[in-house]
């Protein structure tokens, strides 16, 4: 197409690309906000030993509802290596067998909808509760 239009007396025709520019700007702004709105997950650490008679428990959300399919890992003292892993059942329950000679278990709870939670479970036959209750915070 020629930039001159004979019907306009030979004047130059300048295409109006403002709507294209506006749409491009809106698309770029939306892309920026979508990528900058990524969820932030924070590791929650319970420092106090959690006494229990067994290496088992239930995982509940802040409303008290059970959380199914939460990954529960038993880890090394440094929290680095995973020794074994399980997932909670439909009622939020998990269980590991106790290991001979081991009294403290380093447990981590992970699920994409919740902040990861770490705690230390201390086996104690005289503990007031048989199992622990973990309550991760909504995050991620």
C-alpha positions in Angstrom: 0.0 0.0 0.0 1.3 3.4 -0.9 1.6 6.0 1.8 -0.2 8.5 -0.5 -4.0 8.2 -1.1 -5.2 9.7 -4.4 -8.7 10.2 -2.9 -7.2 12.5 -0.2 -5.6 14.8 -2.8 -2.3 13.0 -2.7 -1.8 13.6 1.0 0.1 11.0 3.0 -1.9 8.4 4.9 -0.5 7.7 8.4 -2.0 4.5 9.8 -3.4 4.8 13.3 -1.6 2.1 15.3 -2.7 3.5 18.7 -5.0 0.6 19.4 -2.3 -1.9 18.6 0.1 0.0 20.9 -2.5 0.2 23.7 -3.2 -3.6 23.4 0.5 -4.4 23.5 1.0 -2.2 26.5 -1.9 -3.8 28.4 -0.5 -7.3 27.5 2.9 -6.4 28.8 1.5 -5.0 32.0 -0.6 -8.1 32.6 2.4 -10.3 32.0 4.4 -8.3 34.5 1.7 -8.6 37.2 1.1 -12.3 36.6 4.8 -13.2 36.9 5.3 -10.9 39.9 2.3 -12.4 41.8 4.0 -15.8 42.4 3.1 -17.2 45.7 5.7 -17.1 48.5 6.0 -20.1 50.7 7.7 -19.7 54.1 9.2 -22.6 56.1 7.6 -22.8 59.5 9.7 -24.4 62.2 8.4 -25.5 65.6 11.4 -25.4 67.9 9.8 -27.1 70.9 10.0 -30.9 71.0 6.6 -32.5 70.4 6.1 -35.4 72.8 4.1 -38.4 71.6 3.9 -42.1 72.4 4.2 -43.1 68.7 5.6 -41.7 65.5 2.2 -40.8 64.1 -0.3 -38.1 64.0 -2.9 -36.1 62.1 -2.5 -33.0 59.9 -5.2 -30.4 60.0 -5.7 -27.1 58.2 -6.4 -23.9 60.1 -10.1 -24.6 60.2 -9.5 -28.1 61.8 -10.3 -30.1 58.6 -7.9 -33.0 57.8 -5.4 -32.5 55.0 -5.2 -35.5 52.7 -2.1 -36.2 50.5 0.2 -34.1 52.6 3.8 -35.5 52.2 5.4 -36.3 55.5 9.1 -37.0 55.6 11.3 -38.3 58.3 14.7 -36.6 57.9 18.2 -36.5 59.3 19.1 -34.2 62.2 20.3 -31.6 59.7 17.0 -31.7 57.9 18.8 -32.4 54.6 18.4 -36.0 53.7 15.0 -37.8 53.6 15.2 -41.1 55.4 11.6 -42.2 54.6 8.4 -40.7 53.3 4.7 -41.2 53.4 1.5 -39.2 52.7 -1.5 -38.6 54.9 -4.7 -40.5 54.2 -8.1 -39.1 53.5 -8.5 -38.3 57.3 -5.1 -36.5 57.5 -3.4 -39.4 59.4 0.2 -40.5 58.9 2.3 -43.1 60.7 5.9 -44.2 60.7 7.2 -47.3 62.5 9.5 -46.4 65.4 13.2 -47.3 64.9 15.2 -49.1 67.6 17.4 -46.8 69.6 15.9 -43.6 68.1 13.9 -41.3 70.3 13.8 -38.0 68.3 12.3 -37.8 64.8 12.8 -34.9 62.4 9.5 -34.5 60.5 8.7 -32.2 57.7 5.2 -31.7 56.2 4.9 -30.5 52.6 1.9 -29.7 50.3 1.7 -27.1 47.6 -1.2 -25.2 49.3 0.5 -24.9 52.7 3.7 -23.5 54.1 6.2 -26.3 54.8 6.3 -27.2 58.5 9.2 -28.8 60.4 9.0 -30.2 63.9 10.8 -32.7 66.1 8.8 -35.5 67.6 10.1 -37.0 70.9 9.0 -40.5 71.6 7.9 -40.8 75.2 5.8 -43.7 76.5 4.6 -41.3 79.3 3.5 -38.5 76.9 0.0 -37.3 77.4 -0.9 -38.0 73.8 -0.4 -41.0 71.6 0.2 -38.9 68.5 0.9 -35.4 67.4 -1.3 -32.9 65.6 0.4 -30.8 62.9 -1.3 -27.6 61.7 0.5 -26.1 58.7 -0.4 -22.5 57.7 -1.9 -21.8 54.3 0.7 -20.5 51.9 2.2 -21.2 48.5 
